[in-house]
């Protein structure tokens, strides 16, 4: 859907996109003004493209971090299950085994920090 714009001389012009507006600038203000407008639009597009790339990069980094944390928590959960089994079903409390399992948890946490 176009936009109707009334100029200072009373003439109406229908604009469908930025190129129509650019044409009006060139026709009524001049070539230099039209080139200036084109440069502004191009700079804004480049800034928008950069922002989009940055957002996508940050999002990818965040997603990778979440996946890594999920894996770490799953590893810790398995280690805790081993500890629980050792405490519940072990014939005798083996401090060395428990100490080794706690160190595995600490290593997993340190790798995430």
Residue pairs with C-beta under 8 A, 6 or more apart in sequence:
2 14
2 15
2 16
3 14
3 15
3 16
4 12
4 13
4 14
4 15
5 12
5 13
5 14
5 15
5 24
6 12
7 13
7 24
7 28
13 20
13 24
14 20
15 21
15 24
18 41
21 37
22 34
22 37
22 38
22 41
23 34
25 33
25 34
25 37
26 33
26 34
68 112
69 112
72 108
72 109
72 111
72 112
75 104
75 108
76 105
76 108
76 109
79 101
79 104
79 105
79 108
80 105
82 101
83 98
83 101
83 102
86 93
86 94
86 97
86 98
86 101
87 93
87 98
90 97
